[in-house]
Amino acid sequence: MSNTLTVPNKSQVAWAQLDKQLNQAKSLLRQMRQTVEDVEDARTIERAKSAHGNKPRIPWAQVKKEAGLD
């Protein structure tokens, strides 16, 4: 049995660092994708509001009831 410590070689350390960076990049992309979706949703809502002018809006409770979400 040997009493020597195994030291990770430079390649293993480099791959571990790249894996960490890749995971961080994936997380950032998920956050950015969600932000883009939120902005698109907000724009859609604003376009719908301006297209309907001052017409009365349907209450959320009524929408849920008609959609069967209640």
C-alpha positions as CSV (number, residue, x, y, z in Angstrom):
1,M,0.0,0.0,0.0
2,S,1.3,3.4,-0.9
3,N,1.2,6.5,1.4
4,T,1.4,9.0,-1.5
5,L,-1.4,11.4,-2.2
6,T,-2.9,11.4,-5.6
7,V,-2.9,14.9,-7.0
8,P,-5.2,15.6,-9.9
9,N,-3.4,16.3,-13.1
10,K,-3.8,19.6,-14.9
11,S,-6.1,18.0,-17.4
12,Q,-8.6,17.0,-14.7
13,V,-8.5,20.4,-13.1
14,A,-9.0,22.1,-16.5
15,W,-12.0,19.9,-17.3
16,A,-13.5,20.6,-13.8
17,Q,-13.1,24.3,-14.4
18,L,-14.7,24.0,-17.9
19,D,-17.6,22.0,-16.5
20,K,-18.2,24.7,-13.9
21,Q,-18.1,27.4,-16.5
22,L,-20.4,25.4,-18.7
23,N,-23.0,25.0,-15.9
24,Q,-22.8,28.7,-15.2
25,A,-23.3,29.6,-18.8
26,K,-26.3,27.2,-19.1
27,S,-27.9,28.8,-16.0
28,L,-27.3,32.3,-17.4
29,L,-28.9,31.2,-20.7
30,R,-32.0,29.9,-18.8
31,Q,-32.3,33.2,-17.0
32,M,-32.0,35.2,-20.2
33,R,-34.5,33.0,-22.0
34,Q,-37.0,33.6,-19.2
35,T,-36.4,37.3,-19.3
36,V,-37.0,37.4,-23.0
37,E,-40.2,35.4,-22.6
38,D,-41.4,37.9,-19.9
39,V,-40.6,40.9,-22.1
40,E,-42.5,39.2,-25.1
41,D,-45.5,38.6,-22.8
42,A,-45.5,42.1,-21.6
43,R,-45.3,43.5,-25.1
44,T,-48.2,41.2,-26.1
45,I,-50.3,42.4,-23.2
46,E,-49.5,46.1,-24.0
47,R,-50.5,45.6,-27.7
48,A,-53.7,43.9,-26.7
49,K,-54.5,46.8,-24.3
50,S,-53.8,49.4,-26.9
51,A,-55.8,47.5,-29.6
52,H,-58.9,47.5,-27.4
53,G,-58.6,51.1,-26.4
54,N,-61.1,52.1,-23.7
55,K,-63.4,49.0,-24.1
56,P,-64.2,47.3,-20.8
57,R,-62.0,44.4,-20.0
58,I,-63.2,41.0,-18.9
59,P,-62.7,40.3,-15.2
60,W,-60.1,37.6,-14.4
61,A,-62.7,35.6,-12.4
62,Q,-64.9,35.4,-15.5
63,V,-62.0,34.3,-17.7
64,K,-61.1,31.5,-15.3
65,K,-64.7,30.4,-15.1
66,E,-65.1,30.3,-18.9
67,A,-61.8,28.5,-19.4
68,G,-62.7,25.9,-16.8
69,L,-59.8,26.9,-14.5
70,D,-62.1,27.6,-11.6
